[in-house]
Every structure is written in C-alpha cells, then in structure tokens.
Amino acid sequence: MSGHESRRGGTGIGALTRRDHYREKTLRRKIDLAYRTMSTTSSARQRRRHLRSAHRHERALIAQRRRPQSALTGLATVLVGIFVAIVWSGAGSTAMLIVGALLLIDLQVIRRRKRRLRVT
C-alpha cells in the first residue's frame, strides 16, 4: 500500500450537478444503443434510422456539456456587474475583494473547462 488514496475523476466534462451527470450518462447510453442496434440490423433503412438517431443524441450530448459552461459564463457576467457597481458606488474594500476573488475563481474554472473540452 502506498498510502495514497486514488481520487475518482469526474464522469463528465461539463456536468455541474447530479442531474447533468444523469443526462450525460443517459445520452451516452442512447448513443451506444443506437450504434449497437445499427450494427445488428440487416435492413439498410433501419441502419440509416439508427445512425440518424445516434447523431442526434451526439449533438444533444455536446449541447448538454456546453450548457453548464454557459451558466458559469453568466455568473462571471453577474460578478463583473456587481464588481463595477461596488467600485462605482465607493463601497468598502472588503466587499470589492470578495467579489473580485469570486470572479477570479469563476474565470479559472471557465478556462479549465474550455481547455478540457478542447482536449477531448
């Protein structure tokens, strides 16, 4: 035993919540099923139908993976607005530092997710 516990990696790239994980898993299962049934069907018409279904589910999976990222981008926009309002109103530096730190964390998460999407 090395003393290090292995950490489980995320099951999805863009999933933020359990519901997102479940949707991605369901879409992946539908894609696999469509390709599997396409390979076992003898009718050309049915194969084309299963192939169209698989492509449709693949597009839905791509859209699902991008959806949480757009939520993070929306949060970054809101944080920028709050930061500008705090600076403009001359409020305390503590609030400005807190909002600025949250904004930086959010931007780092967005960059990391974009980089992971580009790699896969």
Protein Blocks (a to p, Z undefined) as FASTA:
>chain_A
ZZiacddddfbfklmbfklmmmmmmmmmmmmmmmmmmmmpmbfklmmmmmmmmmmmmmmm
mmmmmmmmmmmmmmmmmmmmmmmmmmmnopafklmmmmmmmmmmmmmmmmmmmmmmmmZZ
